[in-house]
Amino acid sequence: MNRRDLARRTAALVGMAATPGTPPAQWASVAALQAEPGGGASVYNVKAPPFSALGDGASDDLVAINAAIEACAAAGGGTVYFPPGTYVVGVGPTAWIVARSNVTLQGVGAASRIQVKDDAGNYPAVVSPAPHDAFVSGFTMRDLAVDQNAAGNTTSDIQSGMPAAFALFGAYFLTFDDLVFDNVVWTYVGGNCLMCNGDGTGAENLRITACRFAFVRGASATQPDYDNSAIYVVAKNAFVSTNRFTALLGERARGAIEIHAPLAVVTANIVDGFEAGVHVVSETNAADSLDTGSVLVAVNTIRNASLGITVQASTGFPLRNVGVLGNLITIDQIAHDRPYCGGILTAAGTGAEGNYRDITISDNTVRFAYELDAGRIQTTDGQDLAEYLNAGISILCAAGSIVQGFQVVHNQIEAAPFMGILLGAPGGGMLRAGLVKDNVLINPGQNVGATFQGYRAAIFGQAVVFDGVTVEQNHHHDTGRADGTTPYGSDLWSFTDPAAGSERLIVRDNRSRVRVGSLAQPAWGPTVQRDEAQGMLAWPPIPAGATVEVTMAVRGVVVGDAVAANPRDALEAGILKAYERVAAVDTVAIGLANLSAGPITPAAQPWDVAVRTRQG
């Protein structure tokens, strides 16, 4: 599927999303009703008697707003209308705007502004049911602005993991059906802005569209670097689309979207300046069934991130049927200054030991910031970079876990610090029935810090059981470092120390093009196949004494070589070096074409080495 097809399909999913700041046509009659006492019909004007909110930016309008909501709910539902104005609300530990079933809070856009009063301190949320776990159905917020007033609330003490009663959520819902946030501008400060957490409760049918989220770090004496997310969802059937998320890098905005949801679509969102763009997690209350997944993350734009999109199977809860398609991701690992970074990855580690099935990563573009000079080996506060968490796309699984039925196809990755594509990690589990094909990998391993030489490769696999995995027709381009004469020199592919039990690993027809420098790096991509297994490389590897005919495809200009003056010798040395990690090989028969003896000058045309591989 190409990006044009993805765009067409996404447009159909998004449908008729309203333009930010433009009230929908069905609200044209609201303006005519606002002057009537109480709003008229089923519209309740918060400024009209008997509610009489002032919206003057100074008076506390919380009581008036809640009175209008209560009257609307008592009449069976309707619209609570906010004319233009700034509505100060004195929220606190036991006071907030109370959400009720079948009630819509409706404004005219950013001019209808709800603002937390100065020095409100800690509070649970600006908007929530009362009590927080009360079931709400058919509640909507539309065409409003909500400002949590970070600069004016100097008495808060926000902390990660603090009790929800003092979490400073923007909106907080635990049990709900048909919950909608449309075209709402949120300037938020707390642990989460929209906390729609049906963990252990009934929560379904959530729609968040055309909203804008701006994170401003609030006051916290105890934990200045507290965790936070703009959207945190644990619910069934969630649709998150056409939203925009912005934060200054210095604010340490952690996550834009975190979805613990079966049946979810996350599409056409724009994220700028957050450490993590989208985090998909298996629903930890579901049994081992198809309902633990079915999530589409498509055509989102994520800029200036440390992690673009992560997919996590929680321990004991598998994650299935996930598509990560057509996203544009730029990673600024230098500005975020974390020991980890990545474009798209499956998570592995403490709490993430679940299984994956049917994961598709296709047609994405991932670009990293280029490291300066020799590249970093530590963050500015002295943390070593994590060698297995600095890749463009990573398929990771923890010990005892299985990733089955995965595809990594048609992606473009530029300037990954270590690996372009990473398959497995130390202590990992099993990768089964996978395909890595037709990816374009530009300057992988561009962080040339000496500590990480062994991890720089276009495609890198290690320490997992490979069972039916094919790596083919991928394209590696080394365009050279800033000096114009030195290549980055990373391997085309490197598979080391596969776990016992590995079989049917196919690595074939991968290509490398080097525009500058010399062919001095080993392991440029020979293909090894077992005839009796119909072209499948099986572990344990080739026995000593076997005769191997090696195939390689290289395009580039060779300007000299530190290993040997003759390109034939250099190529043969590279092939032999590649097999040191596999087995002792007594005889290597090499068929070369279009190579002359002696060095090739920079003015020479690119050359090709065509190779066939078989085990005798």
Number of C-alpha atoms within 10 A of each C-alpha: 11 12 15 10 11 17 15 10 13 18 15 10 15 18 8 8 15 17 12 20 19 12 18 14 8 7 13 10 10 21 14 11 18 20 14 15 14 23 23 14 10 18 24 31 30 27 25 20 15 14 21 17 24 18 23 13 16 14 15 20 25 20 17 20 26 19 19 27 28 17 17 22 20 12 9 11 20 21 25 27 28 28 24 17 19 23 27 23 27 20 23 19 15 11 18 24 21 19 29 24 23 18 24 24 21 25 27 24 21 21 16 22 25 25 24 23 23 18 15 20 19 21 21 24 32 25 21 24 22 17 12 19 16 14 19 23 19 17 20 20 22 24 27 27 23 23 20 28 20 20 13 15 19 16 15 20 21 27 22 15 10 12 9 14 15 20 25 30 28 25 21 25 26 24 23 25 19 18 23 19 22 23 29 27 25 24 22 25 28 33 27 25 28 25 21 23 21 21 17 13 15 15 27 22 18 23 17 21 25 23 25 21 22 21 28 21 23 26 22 15 13 11 12 15 17 20 17 22 24 30 22 22 26 28 28 23 19 25 19 24 26 22 23 19 24 20 21 15 17 12 14 20 28 24 25 31 24 20 26 26 28 27 21 24 23 25 26 24 26 20 27 22 28 31 27 28 31 25 23 27 27 30 24 19 14 17 12 12 11 15 19 26 29 20 27 19 24 26 25 25 20 28 24 27 29 28 32 30 25 21 24 27 29 22 18 17 23 29 31 25 20 24 19 24 25 26 27 20 25 23 28 22 24 20 14 21 17 19 22 18 30 31 33 27 24 21 24 24 16 9 13 22 24 24 24 27 20 18 25 19 23 23 23 26 21 26 21 26 17 20 18 13 11 11 15 21 19 15 16 12 9 9 12 15 19 16 20 19 23 27 33 33 29 27 23 28 30 25 18 13 23 22 27 20 19 22 20 23 23 21 23 21 28 22 26 32 31 31 36 35 28 27 22 27 23 17 14 23 24 24 25 22 19 22 18 22 21 17 25 21 27 23 30 30 29 30 27 21 18 11 13 17 15 14 22 29 32 34 30 24 23 19 21 29 23 28 19 20 25 21 21 19 17 24 19 28 21 26 20 19 18 12 7 11 14 15 22 25 27 29 25 30 28 23 20 13 14 22 19 12 13 22 21 21 25 22 23 24 19 23 20 23 20 22 20 21 23 24 24 20 22 22 24 28 25 25 22 25 24 17 13 8 11 9 19 20 26 20 18 14 16 20 13 12 13 15 16 20 20 23 21 25 19 22 16 22 21 23 18 20 18 10 16 17 15 16 23 17 15 21 24 18 17 20 22 20 15 21 17 11 14 18 15 15 16 12 13 15 11 20 13 16 11 9 14 11 10 13 17 21 11 16 9 11 12 16 17 16 16 15 18 18 20 16 17 10
